Amino acid sequence: MRRAATVGLGVVLQGVRRNAVRSNNLIRKKPRLAEIGTNSASDSRDSYLAVQCTDLKKPLEIQQLPSVALKPTEVRVDVQCCGVNFADILICQGLYQQRPQLPFTPGMEFTGSVIEVGTNVTGVSKGDRVIGVSSLGAMAEQCIVNHKMLWPIDEKISYEVATVLPVSYGTAILALKHRAKTQPGETLLVTAAAGAAGLAAVDVASHILDAKVIAAAGTDKKCELAVQRGAVAAINYTTQSLKEEVKKLTGNKGVDVVFDAVGGDVFKEAFSSLSWEGRIVVVGFAGGNIPTVPANQLLLKNVAAMGVYWGKYQDVDYPVFSRSIMSVIQFCKEGRIRPRVGAVFKMQQVNEAFQHVLQRKSIGKVIITMN
């Protein structure tokens, strides 16, 4: 049974830990859900451990939370792994467009097995291995979601690898195929190419869309990894001029598509690197600065700037959202893409995991395991 703890970058809240330990000792005496084999409301733990954001200016904590009854269309999942996204960090700092009421459990993508289903659920059953998407609540031993937010995975895909797929690969396939309509043979520039979304974009563009990828990243090591993952060339934009290097690599033509997750000056140079009728897709601002688009350049070069807020599609256009996940699951099953797990942390190390991302140490997807 998982041990309870309250953590926070060197800060330990003793009272919470004593309560969690006492609760955990009681839970330890109960049989595991997998051994019970029923599908009733009693077939769930009375409580579970979860990451909690209690103060936007303080470290995250681990707390024992009570389990709640399912609604008819909901499913309870025993979470195995949860992805760490830059958006999760922004939410916990109060800097994201979504601002939930405190306290809350962060986490928007997870993998695990179904342990209970609502009375109106027919698409999934107890024991199914699934990928799940939730705006909040995934960084916990249990997560409750609407059945529409679950997608099955088979034994060929590990929980760790599957956790890389929803946000990173879902964003990449939606941005490059649905929005930019990238065509075979086109040249694509990917910024932050060694991050989770960047590597996914390199992978999807190179191996699914048959585009020629120029990767841009902040270190030589990250550039080398992007080339290993399918890019035909790479630019270290901390030591080289992104715009000038793109000119050299494309014979002054520029690139057809840009996938930008950085913003700031990197966005400006990438935007200037677009070819005639080029498209730049904005997926994030990891650099911290939100740039402005020079409208006169849109006109003079007949280029287009577009955004991709992947998570919003689940509310506005669910079929497109769902297809983005189902397609990358299939690509992964077929071995056509190679998701990279960059680092794995325990739930009790959640603050360290967030710092790992903030300090730009991550290469690939950062994952938190609940075991």
WOFENSUL-V650422 format. One record per residue. N is the residue number from 1. SS is DSSP state (h for helix, s for strand, l for the rest). D_FIRST is the distance of its C-alpha to the first C-alpha in whole Angstrom. Layout:
# WOFENSUL-V650422
N:SS:D_FIRST, N:SS:D_FIRST
This chain:
# WOFENSUL-V650422
1:l:0, 2:l:4, 3:l:6, 4:l:9, 5:l:13, 6:l:16, 7:l:18, 8:l:22, 9:l:24, 10:l:24, 11:l:24, 12:l:21, 13:l:21, 14:h:21, 15:h:21, 16:h:18, 17:h:16, 18:h:16, 19:h:16, 20:h:13, 21:h:11, 22:h:13, 23:h:12, 24:h:8, 25:h:9, 26:h:11, 27:h:8, 28:h:6, 29:l:10, 30:l:10, 31:l:10, 32:l:9, 33:h:12, 34:h:13, 35:h:14, 36:l:16, 37:l:18, 38:l:20, 39:l:21, 40:l:22, 41:l:21, 42:l:19, 43:l:17, 44:l:14, 45:l:12, 46:l:14, 47:s:12, 48:s:11, 49:s:11, 50:s:14, 51:s:17, 52:s:20, 53:s:24, 54:l:25, 55:l:28, 56:l:30, 57:l:31, 58:l:28, 59:l:25, 60:l:22, 61:s:19, 62:s:15, 63:s:15, 64:s:13, 65:s:16, 66:s:16, 67:l:16, 68:l:20, 69:l:22, 70:l:23, 71:l:27, 72:l:29, 73:l:29, 74:s:25, 75:s:22, 76:s:18, 77:s:16, 78:s:13, 79:s:14, 80:s:13, 81:s:16, 82:s:18, 83:s:22, 84:s:24, 85:l:27, 86:h:30, 87:h:30, 88:h:27, 89:h:28, 90:h:31, 91:h:30, 92:h:28, 93:h:31, 94:l:33, 95:l:35, 96:l:34, 97:l:36, 98:l:33, 99:l:33, 100:l:30, 101:l:30, 102:l:28, 103:l:25, 104:s:24, 105:l:21, 106:l:22, 107:l:22, 108:l:24, 109:s:23, 110:s:20, 111:s:19, 112:s:16, 113:s:16, 114:s:18, 115:s:16, 116:s:19, 117:s:23, 118:l:25, 119:l:28, 120:l:31, 121:l:29, 122:l:30, 123:l:29, 124:l:26, 125:l:24, 126:l:20, 127:l:19, 128:l:21, 129:s:20, 130:s:22, 131:s:23, 132:s:23, 133:s:25, 134:l:25, 135:l:27, 136:l:24, 137:l:21, 138:l:19, 139:l:17, 140:s:14, 141:l:11, 142:s:14, 143:s:17, 144:s:20, 145:s:23, 146:s:27, 147:h:27, 148:h:30, 149:h:27, 150:s:25, 151:s:27, 152:s:26, 153:l:25, 154:l:25, 155:l:24, 156:l:26, 157:l:25, 158:l:21, 159:h:19, 160:h:20, 161:h:24, 162:h:24, 163:h:22, 164:h:26, 165:h:28, 166:h:28, 167:h:29, 168:h:31, 169:h:32, 170:h:33, 171:h:35, 172:h:37, 173:h:38, 174:h:39, 175:h:41, 176:h:43, 177:h:43, 178:h:44, 179:h:45, 180:l:47, 181:l:48, 182:l:48, 183:l:50, 184:l:50, 185:l:52, 186:l:51, 187:s:50, 188:s:47, 189:s:46, 190:s:43, 191:l:42, 192:l:39, 193:l:38, 194:l:36, 195:s:33, 196:h:31, 197:h:34, 198:h:36, 199:h:35, 200:h:34, 201:h:38, 202:h:39, 203:h:37, 204:h:39, 205:h:42, 206:h:43, 207:h:41, 208:l:41, 209:l:44, 210:l:46, 211:l:47, 212:s:48, 213:s:46, 214:s:47, 215:s:44, 216:s:44, 217:s:41, 218:l:41, 219:l:41, 220:h:43, 221:h:39, 222:h:38, 223:h:41, 224:h:41, 225:h:38, 226:h:39, 227:h:42, 228:h:40, 229:l:38, 230:l:41, 231:l:44, 232:l:47, 233:s:48, 234:s:46, 235:s:47, 236:s:46, 237:l:47, 238:l:46, 239:l:49, 240:l:51, 241:l:53, 242:h:51, 243:h:54, 244:h:56, 245:h:54, 246:h:53, 247:h:57, 248:h:57, 249:h:55, 250:h:56, 251:l:60, 252:l:60, 253:l:59, 254:l:56, 255:s:53, 256:s:52, 257:s:49, 258:s:47, 259:s:43, 260:s:42, 261:l:39, 262:l:41, 263:l:43, 264:h:46, 265:h:48, 266:h:47, 267:h:47, 268:h:51, 269:h:51, 270:h:50, 271:h:51, 272:h:55, 273:l:54, 274:s:54, 275:s:57, 276:s:59, 277:s:57, 278:s:54, 279:s:51, 280:s:48, 281:s:45, 282:s:43, 283:l:39, 284:l:38, 285:l:39, 286:l:37, 287:l:40, 288:l:40, 289:l:44, 290:l:45, 291:l:48, 292:l:51, 293:l:52, 294:l:56, 295:h:58, 296:h:61, 297:h:59, 298:h:58, 299:h:61, 300:h:63, 301:l:60, 302:l:59, 303:l:56, 304:s:53, 305:s:50, 306:s:47, 307:s:44, 308:l:40, 309:l:38, 310:h:35, 311:h:33, 312:h:36, 313:h:37, 314:h:34, 315:h:36, 316:h:40, 317:l:40, 318:h:37, 319:h:38, 320:h:39, 321:h:35, 322:h:34, 323:h:36, 324:h:35, 325:h:32, 326:h:33, 327:h:35, 328:h:33, 329:h:30, 330:h:33, 331:h:35, 332:h:31, 333:h:31, 334:h:35, 335:l:34, 336:l:37, 337:l:35, 338:l:32, 339:l:30, 340:l:29, 341:s:25, 342:s:26, 343:s:23, 344:s:20, 345:s:18, 346:s:14, 347:h:14, 348:h:14, 349:h:18, 350:h:19, 351:h:22, 352:h:23, 353:h:22, 354:h:25, 355:h:27, 356:h:27, 357:h:29, 358:h:31, 359:l:32, 360:l:33, 361:l:31, 362:l:29, 363:l:31, 364:s:30, 365:s:27, 366:s:24, 367:s:20, 368:s:17, 369:s:14, 370:l:11, 371:l:8
